[in-house]
Amino acid sequence: MVVHTTGFQSIGVYDSPSCSRNDDWAIAHISAGYNQVQVPTFEHRRPLDPFEPIGPGNGATVFYVEDDGLDGKVSCIRTSDSL
């Protein structure tokens, strides 16, 4: 996932098509001051380090709740406006 943002942003990704937290899900918190971030995997429980920058600056923390894996199976995405 590549994110373009101008300030702090949270993005939720869900295995469930209805964005339910009954299956795998993750929340990526994108730090303010980082306008582009690449999240190579959602299946992390700690800050991504080293980052894989795509432009000036990078910063993300991913909180992941596992059931049977999320990478490659995202069915719903919500931004901080709708979390």
Contacts in CASP RR format, 6 or more apart in sequence:
PFRMAT RR
TARGET T0000
AUTHOR 0000-0000-0000
METHOD contacts of the structure
MODEL  1
MVVHTTGFQSIGVYDSPSCSRNDDWAIAHISAGYNQVQVPTFEHRRPLDP
FEPIGPGNGATVFYVEDDGLDGKVSCIRTSDSL
1 11 0 8 1.000
1 13 0 8 1.000
1 28 0 8 1.000
1 38 0 8 1.000
1 39 0 8 1.000
1 42 0 8 1.000
2 36 0 8 1.000
2 37 0 8 1.000
2 38 0 8 1.000
2 39 0 8 1.000
2 54 0 8 1.000
3 9 0 8 1.000
3 11 0 8 1.000
3 28 0 8 1.000
3 30 0 8 1.000
3 36 0 8 1.000
3 37 0 8 1.000
3 38 0 8 1.000
3 39 0 8 1.000
3 60 0 8 1.000
4 35 0 8 1.000
4 36 0 8 1.000
5 30 0 8 1.000
5 34 0 8 1.000
5 35 0 8 1.000
5 37 0 8 1.000
6 33 0 8 1.000
6 35 0 8 1.000
7 30 0 8 1.000
7 32 0 8 1.000
7 33 0 8 1.000
7 34 0 8 1.000
7 35 0 8 1.000
8 29 0 8 1.000
8 30 0 8 1.000
8 31 0 8 1.000
8 32 0 8 1.000
8 80 0 8 1.000
9 29 0 8 1.000
9 30 0 8 1.000
9 79 0 8 1.000
9 80 0 8 1.000
10 27 0 8 1.000
10 28 0 8 1.000
10 29 0 8 1.000
10 30 0 8 1.000
10 79 0 8 1.000
10 80 0 8 1.000
10 83 0 8 1.000
11 27 0 8 1.000
11 28 0 8 1.000
11 30 0 8 1.000
11 77 0 8 1.000
11 78 0 8 1.000
11 79 0 8 1.000
11 80 0 8 1.000
12 19 0 8 1.000
12 25 0 8 1.000
12 26 0 8 1.000
12 27 0 8 1.000
12 28 0 8 1.000
12 77 0 8 1.000
12 78 0 8 1.000
12 79 0 8 1.000
12 83 0 8 1.000
13 25 0 8 1.000
13 26 0 8 1.000
13 28 0 8 1.000
13 42 0 8 1.000
13 70 0 8 1.000
13 74 0 8 1.000
13 76 0 8 1.000
13 77 0 8 1.000
14 20 0 8 1.000
14 21 0 8 1.000
14 23 0 8 1.000
14 24 0 8 1.000
14 25 0 8 1.000
14 74 0 8 1.000
14 75 0 8 1.000
14 76 0 8 1.000
14 77 0 8 1.000
14 78 0 8 1.000
15 23 0 8 1.000
15 24 0 8 1.000
15 25 0 8 1.000
15 67 0 8 1.000
15 68 0 8 1.000
15 69 0 8 1.000
15 70 0 8 1.000
15 73 0 8 1.000
15 74 0 8 1.000
15 75 0 8 1.000
16 22 0 8 1.000
16 23 0 8 1.000
16 25 0 8 1.000
16 75 0 8 1.000
16 76 0 8 1.000
17 75 0 8 1.000
17 76 0 8 1.000
18 76 0 8 1.000
19 25 0 8 1.000
19 76 0 8 1.000
19 78 0 8 1.000
21 65 0 8 1.000
23 67 0 8 1.000
23 68 0 8 1.000
24 64 0 8 1.000
24 65 0 8 1.000
24 66 0 8 1.000
24 67 0 8 1.000
24 68 0 8 1.000
24 69 0 8 1.000
24 70 0 8 1.000
24 73 0 8 1.000
25 64 0 8 1.000
25 65 0 8 1.000
25 70 0 8 1.000
26 42 0 8 1.000
26 43 0 8 1.000
26 62 0 8 1.000
26 63 0 8 1.000
26 64 0 8 1.000
26 65 0 8 1.000
26 70 0 8 1.000
27 62 0 8 1.000
27 63 0 8 1.000
27 83 0 8 1.000
28 37 0 8 1.000
28 39 0 8 1.000
28 42 0 8 1.000
28 60 0 8 1.000
28 61 0 8 1.000
28 62 0 8 1.000
29 60 0 8 1.000
29 61 0 8 1.000
29 62 0 8 1.000
29 63 0 8 1.000
30 37 0 8 1.000
30 59 0 8 1.000
30 60 0 8 1.000
31 59 0 8 1.000
31 60 0 8 1.000
31 61 0 8 1.000
33 57 0 8 1.000
34 57 0 8 1.000
34 58 0 8 1.000
34 59 0 8 1.000
34 60 0 8 1.000
35 55 0 8 1.000
35 56 0 8 1.000
35 57 0 8 1.000
36 53 0 8 1.000
36 54 0 8 1.000
36 55 0 8 1.000
36 56 0 8 1.000
36 57 0 8 1.000
36 58 0 8 1.000
37 51 0 8 1.000
37 54 0 8 1.000
37 58 0 8 1.000
37 59 0 8 1.000
37 60 0 8 1.000
38 51 0 8 1.000
38 52 0 8 1.000
38 53 0 8 1.000
38 54 0 8 1.000
38 58 0 8 1.000
39 48 0 8 1.000
39 60 0 8 1.000
39 62 0 8 1.000
40 48 0 8 1.000
40 52 0 8 1.000
41 62 0 8 1.000
41 71 0 8 1.000
42 62 0 8 1.000
42 64 0 8 1.000
42 70 0 8 1.000
42 71 0 8 1.000
42 74 0 8 1.000
43 64 0 8 1.000
43 66 0 8 1.000
43 69 0 8 1.000
43 70 0 8 1.000
43 71 0 8 1.000
44 62 0 8 1.000
44 64 0 8 1.000
45 62 0 8 1.000
45 63 0 8 1.000
45 64 0 8 1.000
46 61 0 8 1.000
47 59 0 8 1.000
47 60 0 8 1.000
47 61 0 8 1.000
47 62 0 8 1.000
48 59 0 8 1.000
48 60 0 8 1.000
48 61 0 8 1.000
48 62 0 8 1.000
51 58 0 8 1.000
51 59 0 8 1.000
51 60 0 8 1.000
52 58 0 8 1.000
64 70 0 8 1.000
END
